[in-house]
Each structure stands twice: as C-alpha cells, then as structure tokens.
Amino acid sequence: MSNVAAGDLRHRVLIQEQVTTRDSDGVAQTAWVDVATVWASVEPLSAREFIQSGQTQAAVTARITIRYRPGLQASMRLVHRGQTFNIAGLLPDKASGLEYITIPVSAGVNDGQ
C-alpha cells in the first residue's frame, strides 16, 4: 500500500506508549499514555491472508497504514474503536520510506508488550 490516497485514511487511531514512573514510595507504576491521534487505513486480514501469514505471524489480524511518523516504535500500541492493537512490525513505504508506514497488528494478544 505504498500509494495511499488521502480518502483511504478515514479511521481515527490513537497511538499510545507505555511509561513507567515511580510514586513517592519508589514503587514503579506502568501506564499507557496517549502520544497522538492520527488518520489511518484499517484493514482486517482476509482468511486467505491470515492462513498465508504462517504460524509465526498467526496473531496478526489486521494491517493499519498511517502517514509516516518519526518516533513510532514497535513497543507502542494502537487503539481503534476501543480495541487495542499490538504492533507486530513497522513497514515503511517502498518508494521513499518517508510517506507511509504499514503496521501489521494483533488484537488484544498481549496488551502491547
């Protein structure tokens, strides 16, 4: 999906990252914080694509494409319509690597870790 039309990015997706802080007693607390809300294309994988993905990729259930965003990391997670998606990888567009990122995701497998 290297040539994405603006109209394809019609879903709002929240990017979150995990942050660890320490309270006044020095106890570590981990929370997910919002980084940005972006326009995206959200495409569930077809049954055929799911089978072809193989055993190592079996948890991947969809692909989300967004405009290139510096700082995006596989340790972050995406939220779309209240459903949490764990990032399985970041695939930059073939032409420049700086226009779009396609993100294979899994739904609710391990809460983003």
TADA-V34116 format. One line per field, one symbol per residue. ss: DSSP state (H for helix, E for strand, - for the rest). psi: psi as a letter, one per 40 degrees, with the letter a starting at -180 (. if undefined). burial: I if it has 9 or more other C-alpha atoms within 8 Angstrom, else O. A space follows every 50 residues. Layout:
ss = ???
psi = ???
burial = ???
This chain:
ss = -----HHH--EEEEEEEEEEEE-----EEEEEEEEEEEEEEEEE--HHHH HH---------EEEEEE---------EEEE--EEEEE---EE-------E EEEEEEE------
psi = fdghidedgeihhhhiihhhihadeehhhhihihdihiiihhhiiidddd ddeiddedeheihhhiihhiehieeiiihhfehhhhheihhiiddeeedi hhhhiihfdffe.
burial = OOOOOOOOIIIIIIIIIIOOOIOOOOOOOOOOOOOOOIIIIIOOIOOOOI OOIOOOOIIIIIIIIIIIOOOOOIIIIIIIOOOIIIIIOIOIIOOOIOII IIIIIIIIOOOIO
